[in-house]
Amino acid sequence: MKSQKIFSIFLALMLTLSFAACAKEEPQTEAPAPAPAEQPEAPKLEEKVVIYSTHGEDLLELVATEFTKETGVAVEYINLKGELSERVAAEKGNPQADVMFGGASNLFMDLKAQDAFEPYQASWDASIDPLFKDAEHFWYGTIQTPVVLFYNTEVVKAEDLPKDWSDLADPKYANQLVFRNALSSSARVMYSALLQQFEKNATLDEGWAFLKAMDQNTKQYFDSGSLMMQAIGRKEASISFSVLNDIMDNKINNNLPIEIVDLESGSPVITDGIAVIKNAPHPEAAKAFVEFAGSAKIQNLLANSFNRMPTHPDALEGAPAWMSEIKFKVMDVDWADLAAKQSEWMQKWDTEIKSSEKDVKK
């Protein structure tokens, strides 16, 4: 009986060890790896993209060539200068172009308010300072363009320079000023920004009086920026304003004896933009062009080829040294307010303030 009990205990122990061994040796079944998520297929680009722009043909040709090389998409572009925003607005019901490339940020703000653009968030969005883009991705700044006063150093002594814009109304500068007319987007911004400084102090009437006095000191108004620069170079006048890149280009490449003036109230900095036009005929190619034209690669290319100051910080690496070195005060401009008032102000400036007999046509 006792041996039978021992045998039963032994048998139970053996069965327990056997089950444990089986459990240990049984291979573990691994959960199947999840199937890789399918990547969304990139949208197919149309065969061409149509660009309305204010940029020069050399710049447009360079960007167009590089874009076609990378994407295979053909680029058609039309340079509309001061008529760009009006053309985009006029065609809003039946757009003929895909992208608006060039023009000041206030024009983009105005057209956004008219529902003329399609939002698009570029891959480099996070790199761009909020000053240089629309918060809802309706437009981006690809170039920052300060508009600054400059002078011919062989004509004007440093001690005789204006300290601020308001000094340009002083009769001592009679016939020493030449400017662009309202066909230039930079001139439209400059005159409007000056008026806005007076409006902030509830003295808009004084602003108009200032522009009238400045007009009396102005010798000529030019359609062409190059003709205006030539007048300064020939010493036909000594003081003007222009976009900084144009000043530096003429100083460095054309050896003009010119320098900028850092005025007390500062200089307005235009953000030169790009946007997809709403209901564009070629929407996917339009988005691809915005992505490409605003990239650090292309901004750096334009910085080195055309002295255009980039908005993308990565594009400054290897760009001309002056873009990082030159210093000036920035004028406080309410760009949204300027966008709402610029057209009305410039119509009055063109018809009631500017002396039309001073216009120089091409």
HUKA-V152800 format. One line per field, one symbol per residue. phi: phi as a letter, one per 40 degrees, with the letter a starting at -180 (. if undefined). A space follows every 10 residues. Layout:
phi=???
This chain:
phi=.ccccccccc cccccccccc cccccccccc cccccdcccc cccccccabb bbabcccccc cccccccccc bgccbbbbcb fccdcccccc cdcadbbbbb bhhcdccccc ccccgcbbca ccccdcccdd cbaccbgcab cbabbcbbca acccbbcdcc cccaddcccc dccdgbbbbc cccccccccc cccccccccd cfbddccccc ccccccccca bbcbcccccc ccccgcabba bacdcccccc cccbfccbac bccccgbcbc ccbaacccfc cbcccccccc dccccddccc cccccbfccc ccdccccgcd ccccccbacc ccbccccccc bddcccccdc bbbccccccb cc
